């Protein structure tokens, strides 16, 4: 039986991480939030339209009933997230991350698609 892909994370690119995080907490009850500062050298192997680039961002992640919601606040430097936000003045979904659903011998879901696998599966789904 072939494995299936499920959505495990939705990313929302935002202008202001704290304001959006508090609004989602107040309106939807989503909490707690884990906040990360992603910058070189910990944030590496990044590119803009295929060209190697170095950029940073802040993210906040919470569990929304089994689905991770990740808010992404890009820095002012050029990045795919900054370009996305600059083209869209309002908040928009910027990323959906699928998960290959594999099951253990006991039938429990396991595994997370590695970056290359995820991109390979997305490319295959676009061709079909």
Secondary structure, 3 states (H helix, E strand, C coil): CCCEEEEEEEEEECCCHHHHHHHHHHHHCCCCCEEEEECCCCCCCCEECCEECCCCEEEEEEECCCCEEEEEEECCCCCHHHHHHHHCCCCEEEEEEEEEEEECCCCCEECCCCHHHHHHHHHHHHHC
